[in-house]
């Protein structure tokens, strides 16, 4: 749904990649995203090691509130454009209301509401990234992030956070009965499927979603045996493979 909102209206979006979509530039863009994620995860691990639980909550609440405000403004503006109602005040009011609800959910630590927030933010952020990032950069970002996910889960900060205090990051994790899935995983799943829809076609998008779901199933099965497993490699690999195979038909 978020992807369709971005595709329909004629909106101008800012660049989120620092380098052009050339072979060298796209590698730089992929490294840029990996560095951003690595720095953020390292910072959160440092706060966890220092037992700064209140600061973790404040940081998480501020980050999620700010992101929800920006995304709500973007998508509400798209809806108003589709309805031919160019009202900045309406989108601002709606965005403020949504961000306040997100802030309340984070600081009151409402688990069910937070799960909805994680799904919403992951899907909306991924759809935006999939729409604005060029194809070569998008592919390399997804591949680099999947490779980094393997490292960080087993040897890096994400794995250490998962082992030492994942429950402290409820606003950044989708928590169900038997497993937790990070906000970043949902974001890159959404980015992949949205990019397929907006740049490759409807059927490749459907195929990529099937690949993502198949990859998630494989990841869950492996997770049951190992206890901890990266969420990106299987879904991203199968999503890209299925999507591009169908695009060749």
Order of alpha helices (4+ residues) and beta strands (2+ residues): alpha-alpha-alpha-alpha-alpha-alpha-alpha-beta-beta-alpha-alpha-alpha
